[in-house]
Amino acid sequence: MHEPYAVADLTEPAIPRRSGLYSLEPIGRATPFVESLTSYIIRLAEAHCMQTRQLAMRALAPSLGWSRDLTNYLVKTGHALNGIGPPAARTARVLEDLTAQSGLALLTLRPWHEVLATRGLLRRCRAWCAACYQTWNTTGRPVYDPLLWSLACVKVCPVHHCLLSLRCPHCALDQQPVLAPWSRPGHCARCGVWLGSHDGMPTGPAEPPPDFGEEQWRAQAVGELLASSTTPCTRPQLTAAFMRCALSCPTGKMGTLARLLRMPRNTVWLWCQGQVVPSLGQLLQVCACLGVTPRQFLTGQSNSLQVCEIDRDRRPSSQGARRSPLPFAPEQVRRVLAAILADDVSAPSMDAVGRQLGYGDRLLYMHFPDLCKAIAARYQEQVAQRGRERLQHLCAAIRLIVFDIRDQGIEPTRVLVEEQLRSPGILRDRMVREAMITAIAECKTNAATTTQHQKFKAVLCQSGKELL
């Protein structure tokens, strides 16, 4: 007999979740040349044969709540999608849901939001390496914009050792947006011309800048940091790194560390306390002084992290010998303060008195509070009196201008008065403005006489100043 047929397995197979957009694979994750999120959006739009603006309007805007003026939004704030803020995190989550791709936050600097500050982090305009574009296009690899190029502190390509390009060689557009509504990978955002170098050689100035070697080190160090985005550092690790540096100093003090790193002492103290995080440029400056990369500094992997071995040539030079303080003579200072208070002609401030004597006003207040308070009160009264006199002269000058306009047979108005003033801002004062309104009302009722006109001229002549 023939054997019976095997029973077919009628179990429903597990069907993976369908994505709303193509499940496009990001380029270079966990490498120094990881793709930026804006570049991923541009390539995603190209895969759907759509403009970037159309993809953003149909797929991203409803979930992200972007405004109707989408073109202006993409041009002005598109660079923020590569940063460490909430826009980058929200956009990455939405794209993960639409493409069924995980880990799109690695295409941004969001993993480093605990140890890096926002200021000076990203470029607002596009930068690229024409040699990289041409190499990828020739070898059949996808053309994209690495996240490394979007950082403001990176100015050279670590692969071809050339300066990044900022201007299109065809239309001379030098401030291309990072995410333009009609962007294409490797093409100009205005004229659409290919930006790769046709000869495969790096483009840039014939002579590199003097600090080209330092710029190469910065690009490689930042690339190493981006390659380790899968295991980012936290705020406690950053604080511990600065505390290790402070303890490695010969004196074990933060002031010594700040002096060796050529940083403000208060800034280094805030870093060590974890209250403030450094910018990427400051972190690179610190690591350059210590001779380590940012990744080695944050994780403590380098055993050669000795602050006391910093090159002496990097230390700031002394600005000059400190002047020894003047000996304090109480009786002599008391006589000078009493003579200043008895002088009826001049009324200097305590700041001026302190500079005259060579002492701080705090020291003078400590030893002679009564004399100092009397000098300060007389100075304040003199300042107030000068202010009252100035207002009086301004009111008289405003009335004079109003009467002159009336004498020309023209009805005076505020606009005509402002045209006669060198500083129309004086009309913000309530007394001056009320004087102008009163003078205009008197002109309308013919209440102002020639005698009053001459009186205001006399007041202005006595002041001897051009207030208007």
Beta strands, then each sheet from edge to edge (+ up, - down):
strand 1: 156-157
strand 2: 162-163
sheet 1: 1+ 2-
end
